[in-house]
């Protein structure tokens, strides 16, 4: 897991969630959560020597805020491009 930081480099004053806790907070599967951590979507996630993936609570909160902003952003208006082509046939 290249994007995960080494356990020795993490901040001792940060509150961490397990991948299961983070997945539940975000409403995604645990495998999706672990993939996001591995790909670096959540900064400073790390794997313990025992193999457990831990994610900073602040990163889970950040992703939650991003999802909220995305949900508030209006989508495109008008018919979908494929619908226009189907209508003219």
N, C-alpha and C positions, 0 to 999 in steps of 0.2 A: 504494500500500500504506500506508494511513493508520496502522496500528498499528506499523509499523516505524519505529525511531528514525533520526534523521539520523546519518550516518557520523561527523560532527564531534562528536556528543554522546556517543559510546560510550566506555566505559572502556578505557584502553590496557592495563590489566593483566589483562583477562579473556581466557580461552582460548575461541576461537570455532570452531565446526564449520560446514562447508558444509551446505547443505540435503541433499545426497546422503549425507554422513556421518551427519547427524542422523537421516535417514530409516532408514538401515541400523541405527543403534543402537536405534531405537525399533521396528523391524520394520514400518514403514509405507511407503507409496509416497512418492516425492519430491513429487508433487503434493499429497498430504495434508500432508506436512511444511510445504511452502510456504504452504498454506492456513492451517495452525495458526499459523504465524509472522505471516501477514497479519492474522489475526483477533485476535492478541494473546494466544493461549494460552501462548506462550513469550515471556516478557518480555525486552525489550532486543534482540530480533532486529533486524537492519538490512540494508538493501540498499546495496551498495557503488556507487560511481560507475559501475563497469562492469556493474552489474545483478545481481551475485551476492548471494544471500541468505545471511547468516551468523547463526548462532544460538549464544548462549553455552552452553558445555558444562554449566554449572550448571543451566540451564533444561532441557536434555535429561535430566540426572540427576533433576531434580524431577519431570518428566513420567513418567519410568521408575518412580520411587517411587510416584507417584499410581496408575499402572496396577497396580503390585504390590498396593497397598492395596485397590483395586477388585476384584482377582482373589481376594483373601482374604475379602472380605465375602460372607457367605452370601446366597444368593438367597432368594426367597420359597418357602415350603413349601406343599405341597398342590397340587391341580390348578389349571391356568390357568383364569381366568374364562371364556374362550371354550369350554374343555373341559367345564365344568359345564353350560353352556347346551346344548351339543350332546348331552350324556348324557341330558338330561331330555326330549329331543324324541321 
